[in-house]
């Protein structure tokens, strides 16, 4: 946790505000004076946008040992996962207890109906697979014409190409999306890109409201 704070330049007060955990408790956790409860771990992961596996992976030596292990397994039960979102999207990251995944699975609920709402196309490292679970989505990519996909349809594309998902009706669209890349800490990279995009859009909306 201390390494994560240093990387982002966060103070204990910043982390306390993001997670709802007091500064004194955070300090004790960082200095191994107390062990965090499972609820505290969940609060830390949700507030800082990190996976449980990234938080508790431990030292570099332990991380290297984990990388050598085979037979890793993770299960996400219904209604579980790390959730991020705003008025236009809800992203639920699945199987978050495994760190350093090469594939990041998530459920995305899409409520936006126009590119203006989402700030245009966006891109990130890797490749992407989507499968439509409910509703009809309009897939926008910078190299192709917009394509409508309904429940049971799927698509695979290069994520470095600008892309966006839009709902075509009044009801939200639900997608199963998997992003893949050889990039280390892919899940963390995707969440940081998403947070930056969401916070930037919310900031613009706040300015326009004034």
Steps between C-alpha positions, in 0.01 A plus 500: 500500500788736578649428157166580336475829692853597401436419134195729485629760747207440736510596868336292769225765503445443126469124548272552799268716290497246214437196720313625808767349728650728767858627464604338827372161387673535162828590673476194725428275200800640309731447798375146571360601837159353415368261238221643284163330515349356183260797489795741524674319214185535288479871585865551406462319168179681407627842608841470333381307195730202548454124514520303821786297354699817428449625856602184683761365256774609742868533419665470161622156599147386581377649171764305306398182681136561413591543133663155499194329645273308264139402540374840614124525533249771587123495529266799489153432627198696386493863621870486596791694354670839512258761360576840347277728297300815444164593345599350164678176591543248780813282484513190719844336503482123555743259669689785666678283757762394244772754421703533177229353278558505123122503443272744685132394494224744587128564469418841352156657523461770235249783541652766271330560166741741327873557454463847651387342827812285525751755373566329166702190423768372739782248473738299718757221474409148391217329318134475595217249472138588567191281523155661524302357791195727492367770265656644184831687502642723230874439469696802375860458380717754320585269209149363434141616467284469817361148541194389698534180700212325681485235773713204395718702260870555564801694372878492534720802423825683565451716813763751385246601234260764630171339601179557696189312606156666476152378596250523215182531707362616833610186686861436607711254304697232684828373357757239594837649405849351525814706445832326442863612478850394596529830688584446871220598739250533213203525736656791689590674172143471371351630825734799506408585138133463587526711815681775313231499232210496746650772719579715195146470367345573841725805531387630161136443593555684829652798319220513245239504779645813660 
